[in-house]
């Protein structure tokens, strides 16, 4: 599902409990994450829940990055799904120029997240952006 589809779906949901349920459904729809990818290198630091993020980097000066992710918490797994819809399959320069936190503000999500989940969200976004920076530096 694209980020535009998700944003549109959020627009139809007025109740925050419905939005949380929708996020949980997004997380359930993520492809299964292989056990062998649940490594320390793939673990995102700074999250209260366990979150793993695996990155594949394409070729070229501005490579496409593809992400797979998972969490052991249902709502956080939904946040992972939202971030993957926003960032996965995009060029590193696009990732660098995309403000996920602005999208979360547009959805009204950040104001409804606990401080721990907000910190974890920032950690996930930081990790994705770092991967994009690293890919651009390696390609230069």
C-alpha positions, -999 to +999 in steps of 0.1 A: +000+000+000+013+035-009+017+063+016-009+082-003-034+054+001-027+053+038-031+091+042-064+089+023-076+060+046-066+080+077-088+109+064-119+086+066-112+076+102-124+102+127-120+082+159-084+076+172-093+041+183-101+034+146-068+049+135-049+028+160-067-003+148-059+007+112-022+010+121-022-024+137-038-038+105-010-022+085+015-039+107-002-073+103+000-069+065+037-065+065+056-095+049+070-119+075+104-109+087+129-137+087+143-148+121+178-147+107+174-110+101+167-103+138+203-094+145+219-068+166+230-050+134+194-047+123+179-037+156+170-001+159+184+015+191+163+040+210+130+021+207+112+009+238+099-020+218+121-043+197+123-030+162+144-045+134+151-028+100+169-045+071+182-024+043+190-033+007+208-008-014+207-007-052+234+004-076+242+039-090+250+074-078+216+078-062+207+042-053+172+029-045+169+017-009+145-011+000+136-017+036+120-046+055+110-042+091+093-057+121+085-051+157+074-072+187+047-046+195+015-044+174+012-006+172+049-001+166+048-027+138+021-005+123+044+025+126+071+005+109+046-003+080+038+034+077+075+043+074+082+015+049+053+028+028+069+063+030+105+053+023+110+019+009+117+017-029+128+053-031+161+068-041+185+078-014+182+115-023+144+113-020+147+097+014+170+124+025+145+150+014+114+134+029+102+146+063+085+116+079+077+136+110+058+161+089+037+133+075+031+120+110+020+155+120-003+157+090-019+125+101-021+138+137-003+108+149+026+123+168+003+141+192-014+107+200+018+087+206+034+083+240+067+100+245+084+066+243+068+058+210+076+092+197+113+087+206+112+053+189+097+068+158+125+094+157+150+066+161+135+047+132+134+077+109+170+086+119+181+051+111+165+052+076+179+086+069+214+075+080+211+045+057+203+069+028+232+091+037+256+061+039+244+049+005+249+083-011+284+086+004+294+051-008+282+059-043+301+091-046 
